[in-house]
Amino acid sequence: KHLRTNQISVITGVRRSGKSILTLQIADHYDAFHFVSFDDERLISFVVGDFNDMLIELKKTGNAQTIVLDEVQLVEGWERFVRRLNDEGYKVIVTGSNARMLSSELATHLTGRYLKTELFPLSYAEYLDFCNIDVSDKSSETKARMLVAFDHYLQHGGFPEYVKTDILEVLQRIYDDILYRDLIVRFGIRNVSGFKNLAQYLFTNFTSESGYLPLANMLGFSSATSVRDYISILQEGYLIFEVNQYDHSLKKQYQTNRKTYVIDNGLRNAVSFRTSADNGRLLENAVFLELRRRGCDTWYYRSRNNLETDFLVQADKQELYQVCYDMQNPQTRKRELASLSACMRELHVAKGVVLTKNEEETISVAEGTIEVIPSWKWMIGSPTLKHR
């Protein structure tokens, strides 16, 4: 889609997810292009008034009509210059590690002029391709390799640099760079220790419900507002995502607790305090990230009798997804099916899905049908959900 139009191409996502590589792959389809990275320390004092001088220098080196501006959000006011380039007929590709690029800055000055792509660490399907595992090969040997790869993917995530090196320090460095360079320094955070403690707590307790006031009391913040603002900053750096409880009333959605998910399982395991394997949480987080990659609006749902389904997805129609690592235990099976059935009944949804580690069956219930699907198979299947 970025090649079929001269609109501004915007690539956003977490640091080290491959944005620069993707932009270069796009730019390489043109005869020539200029590339400028504002993450270069030599441009640390670059301001919006320097853009015109930069353009003159680029023109002196060649007449390329394609310009790539990497990590452009580091220059305040960048969007006005990019709009002018677009008006002058340039194909402009910009990248940024700040989620706000998809909201205020773009909406204010570039409305109707850009196409956006949100980039994540490797999906499971991309991870298999990265590991040279051919999913079209139906042999038992390949399936065994896929299952081994899935176990590794759940624990170690999909940051490309880590997948290539298998060095834990890579993930720890990525986390520190985002926390300090992208967030603490850029937003001028004064309570550095409190901010770090909040980030680690959310990473450790990912997929759990939390409220701003309880977090403030637990971690020693002066107010719930401080927690809310810090969580918003963590979201802007793509470290975490908040999911609301679904309700027909937006006011009630804002008042209820939220569940927190993190950008990558490997990053979470590299920096969190762990006392157990957390397999169920890791699987739930991986499913959330896959839903997010597919562009889905996602909530969790709690029935009137307090039974919960992990994900309510709004696509062509409402869809319900429950995540359960395994249902071998009869009590676990009964609980998960009862929760999903109750939510199906209240929302008038005739089909629910339980995503497991490696179980598969079809279950008839009074409300309709529940499909039990291995998560790895669902992740490599053709997406059935409508993209935003």
C-alpha positions in Angstrom: 0.0 0.0 0.0 2.9 2.4 0.7 4.2 2.0 -2.9 0.8 2.6 -4.6 0.5 6.2 -3.5 2.6 9.3 -3.0 1.1 9.9 0.4 3.4 10.1 3.4 4.3 6.7 4.8 4.4 6.5 8.6 6.1 3.4 10.2 5.8 3.3 14.0 6.5 0.8 16.6 8.8 -0.2 19.5 12.5 0.4 19.3 14.5 -2.3 17.6 11.5 -4.0 16.0 12.8 -3.4 12.4 11.3 -0.1 11.4 14.5 1.2 9.7 14.8 -2.1 7.8 11.2 -1.9 6.6 11.6 1.7 5.5 14.7 0.9 3.5 12.9 -2.1 1.9 10.1 0.3 0.8 12.6 3.0 -0.3 14.6 0.5 -2.3 11.7 0.3 -4.8 12.5 3.8 -5.9 15.3 4.8 -8.2 17.1 6.7 -5.5 16.4 8.0 -2.0 17.9 10.1 0.8 18.1 8.6 4.4 18.5 10.7 7.5 18.5 9.2 11.0 17.7 11.6 13.9 18.9 9.0 16.3 22.4 9.9 15.2 24.2 11.7 18.0 25.5 14.2 15.5 22.0 15.5 15.1 21.2 15.8 18.8 20.8 19.6 18.6 18.8 19.5 15.4 15.7 21.8 15.5 12.9 22.4 13.1 14.7 25.5 11.7 17.5 23.2 10.4 15.2 21.2 8.1 15.6 23.6 5.1 19.4 23.6 5.4 19.2 19.8 5.5 17.1 19.7 2.4 19.5 21.9 0.5 22.4 19.6 1.5 20.4 16.6 0.3 19.7 18.2 -3.0 23.4 18.9 -3.5 24.1 15.1 -3.3 21.4 14.1 -5.8 17.9 14.7 -7.1 16.2 11.8 -5.4 12.5 12.4 -4.9 12.2 10.0 -2.0 13.3 10.9 1.6 13.4 8.7 4.6 13.4 10.4 8.0 14.2 7.9 10.7 13.1 8.5 14.4 11.8 11.9 13.2 9.7 12.4 16.4 12.9 13.5 18.1 12.6 16.9 16.3 9.7 19.0 17.6 7.6 20.4 14.8 8.7 17.8 12.2 5.2 17.3 10.8 5.1 20.8 9.2 8.3 20.1 7.2 7.1 16.7 6.1 3.8 18.2 4.9 5.7 20.8 2.9 7.9 18.0 1.3 4.7 16.1 0.4 3.2 19.3 -1.2 6.4 19.7 -3.3 5.9 16.2 -4.7 8.4 14.2 -2.6 7.7 10.7 -1.4 8.3 10.9 2.3 8.8 7.9 4.6 9.0 8.6 8.4 9.5 6.3 11.3 9.1 6.8 15.0 9.2 4.9 18.3 6.4 7.0 19.9 2.8 6.0 19.7 1.8 9.6 19.8 2.9 9.8 16.2 -0.4 8.0 15.4 -2.5 10.5 17.3 -2.0 14.2 18.0 0.9 15.1 15.7 -0.5 13.3 12.6 -4.1 14.2 13.2 -3.3 17.9 13.6 -1.2 18.6 10.6 -1.2 15.5 8.3 -4.9 14.6 8.2 -5.7 12.7 5.0 -2.1 12.8 3.8 -0.5 9.7 5.3 -0.7 5.9 5.5 0.4 4.2 8.6 1.9 0.8 9.6 2.4 -0.2 13.2 5.3 -2.6 13.5 5.8 -5.2 16.2 8.5 -7.7 17.0 8.2 -10.8 14.9 4.9 -12.7 15.0 5.0 -16.5 15.3 4.5 -16.9 11.6 7.4 -14.4 10.9 9.5 -16.2 13.6 9.1 -19.5 11.7 10.2 -17.8 8.5 13.1 -16.3 10.3 14.1 -19.8 11.5 13.7 -21.2 7.9 10.8 -23.5 8.9 8.4 -24.0 6.0 4.8 -24.0 7.3 3.6 -25.5 4.0 5.6 -28.7 4.8 3.1 -31.0 6.5 5.6 -33.7 7.5 5.7 -34.8 11.2 9.3 -33.6 11.4 8.4 -30.1 10.4 5.4 -30.0 12.8 7.8 -31.1 15.6 10.1 -28.3 14.7 7.2 -25.8 14.7 6.1 -26.9 18.2 9.7 -26.6 19.5 9.9 -23.2 17.9 6.5 -22.2 19.5 7.8 -23.1 23.0 10.9 -21.0 22.4 8.8 -18.1 20.9 6.5 -18.0 24.0 9.5 -17.7 26.3 11.8 -15.5 24.3 9.6 -13.4 22.0 10.4 -12.0 18.6 12.8 -9.1 18.8 14.9 -9.8 15.6 18.3 -9.0 17.1 17.7 -11.4 20.0 16.4 -14.1 17.7 19.6 -13.8 15.7 22.0 -13.8 18.7 20.2 -15.5 21.6 22.0 -13.2 23.9 19.9 -12.1 26.9 21.8 -8.8 27.3 20.3 -7.7 24.0 16.8 -7.6 25.4 18.0 -5.9 28.6 19.7 -3.2 26.6 16.6 -2.7 24.5 14.5 -2.3 27.6 16.9 0.2 29.2 17.2 2.2 25.9 13.4 2.6 25.7 13.0 3.4 29.4 15.8 5.9 29.6 16.4 7.4 26.1 12.8 7.3 24.8 10.9 8.0 27.9 12.7 9.3 31.0 14.9 11.8 29.2 12.3 12.8 26.5 9.5 13.4 29.0 11.7 14.8 31.7 10.6 12.3 34.4 11.8 13.4 37.8 10.7 10.4 39.9 13.0 8.0 38.0 12.9 5.3 40.7 9.1 5.4 40.9 8.8 5.2 37.2 11.2 2.2 36.9 9.4 0.4 39.8 6.0 0.9 38.1 7.3 -0.4 34.8 8.8 -3.5 36.4 5.7 -4.1 38.4 3.5 -4.0 35.3 5.9 -6.3 33.4 6.0 -8.7 36.3 2.2 -8.7 36.7 1.2 -8.5 33.0 -2.2 -9.8 31.9 -3.6 -8.9 35.4 -6.2 -6.2 36.3 -5.1 -3.1 38.0 -6.4 0.3 39.0 -4.5 3.5 39.2 -5.3 4.2 42.9 -4.3 0.7 44.2 -1.1 1.0 42.2 -0.4 4.4 43.6 -0.9 3.2 47.2 1.1 0.0 46.6 4.1 1.7 45.0 4.1 4.9 47.1 3.0 7.5 44.5 1.5 10.7 45.7 -1.6 10.3 43.6 -3.5 8.1 41.1 -3.0 10.8 38.5 0.8 10.3 38.6 0.3 6.6 38.0 -2.1 7.3 35.1 0.3 9.7 33.5 3.3 7.3 33.8 1.3 4.5 32.3 0.4 6.7 29.4 4.1 7.4 28.9 4.9 3.7 29.0 2.2 3.2 26.3 3.7 5.9 24.1 7.0 4.0 24.2 5.2 0.8 23.1 6.3 -1.0 26.3 2.8 -1.8 27.5 -0.8 -1.8 26.3 -4.0 -1.3 28.4 -7.2 -3.2 27.7 -10.5 -1.9 29.0 -13.4 -4.0 30.4 -16.1 -3.9 27.8 -19.3 -2.1 28.6 -21.9 -0.4 26.4 -21.2 2.8 28.5 -17.9 4.4 27.7 -18.1 6.1 31.1 -18.2 2.7 32.9 -15.3 1.5 30.7 -13.2 4.4 31.9 -14.1 3.8 35.5 -13.3 0.0 35.7 -9.9 -1.6 36.1 -7.7 -2.3 33.1 -5.6 -5.2 32.1 -2.0 -4.6 31.1 -0.1 -6.5 28.3 3.5 -6.0 27.3 5.2 -5.6 23.9 7.2 -8.9 23.9 7.4 -12.0 26.1 11.1 -12.2 25.9 11.5 -8.6 26.9 9.2 -9.3 29.8 11.1 -12.3 31.0 14.4 -10.6 30.7 13.5 -7.8 33.1 10.7 -9.0 35.4 10.8 -10.7 38.8 9.7 -14.3 38.2 8.7 -16.9 40.7 7.0 -19.3 38.3 7.0 -20.3 34.6 3.9 -18.1 33.9 3.1 -20.2 30.8 -0.6 -19.2 30.9 0.2 -15.5 31.1 2.8 -15.8 28.3 0.3 -17.5 26.0 -2.4 -14.9 26.8 0.1 -12.0 26.1 1.1 -13.6 22.8 -2.5 -13.9 21.7 -3.1 -10.3 22.6 -0.2 -9.2 20.5 -1.4 -11.2 17.6 -4.8 -9.6 17.8 -3.1 -6.2 18.0 -1.0 -7.0 14.9 -4.2 -7.9 13.1 -5.6 -4.4 13.9 -8.4 -5.5 16.2 -10.2 -3.4 18.7 -10.0 -5.5 21.9 -11.5 -5.6 25.3 -12.0 -8.1 28.1 -15.5 -9.0 29.2 -17.0 -9.8 32.6 -20.5 -11.3 32.8 -23.1 -10.2 35.3 -22.3 -13.2 37.4 -18.6 -12.2 37.4 -17.3 -14.8 34.9 -14.6 -13.4 32.6 -13.6 -14.0 29.0 -10.1 -12.8 28.1 -10.8 -11.0 24.8 -13.9 -9.5 23.2 -12.9 -8.5 19.6 -14.9 -6.2 17.5 -14.5 -7.2 13.8 -17.4 -7.7 11.3 -19.1 -9.0 14.4 -18.3 -9.5 18.0 -16.0 -12.5 18.7 -15.0 -14.0 22.0 -11.6 -15.6 22.7 -10.6 -17.4 25.9 -6.9 -18.3 26.4 -6.1 -21.5 28.4 -2.7 -23.1 28.4 -4.3 -26.6 28.8 -7.6 -28.0 29.8 -6.5 -31.4 31.0 -7.6 -30.6 34.5 -11.5 -31.2 34.7 -11.9 -28.2 37.0 -10.0 -25.9 34.7 -12.0 -27.1 31.7 -15.3 -26.6 33.5 -14.3 -23.1 34.6 -13.1 -21.9 31.2 -16.1 -23.3 29.3 -18.5 -21.9 31.9 -17.0 -18.4 31.6 -17.0 -18.4 27.9 -20.6 -19.7 27.7 -21.9 -17.1 30.1 -20.3 -14.3 28.0 -21.6 -15.8 24.8 -25.1 -15.9 26.3 -25.1 -12.2 27.4 -23.6 -10.9 24.2 -25.7 -13.2 21.9 -22.5 -14.6 20.3 -23.1 -18.1 18.9 -19.5 -19.1 18.5 -16.6 -18.8 21.0 -12.9 -19.8 20.7 -10.6 -21.3 23.3 -6.9 -20.9 22.4 -4.7 -23.6 24.0 -1.2 -24.8 23.8 -1.9 -27.8 21.7 -5.5 -29.1 22.2 -8.2 -29.2 19.5 -11.9 -30.1 19.5 -15.3 -28.7 18.9 -17.8 -28.5 21.8 -21.5 -27.9 21.6 -23.0 -25.8 24.4 -26.5 -24.3 24.9 -25.3 -21.0 23.5 -23.8 -22.4 20.3 -20.4 -23.8 19.5 -17.0 -23.5 21.2 -13.9 -24.2 19.0 -10.8 -25.3 20.9 -7.8 -24.4 18.7 -4.0 -24.7 19.3 -2.7 -21.2 19.5 0.3 -22.0 17.2 -2.1 -23.1 14.5 -4.3 -20.0 14.9 -1.3 -17.7 14.7 -0.1 -19.1 11.4 -3.6 -19.4 9.9 -5.0 -16.8 7.6 -6.3 -13.9 9.7 -10.1 -14.1 9.8 -10.5 -10.9 11.7 -11.2 -7.6 9.9 -8.2 -5.2 10.0 -8.8 -1.6 11.0 
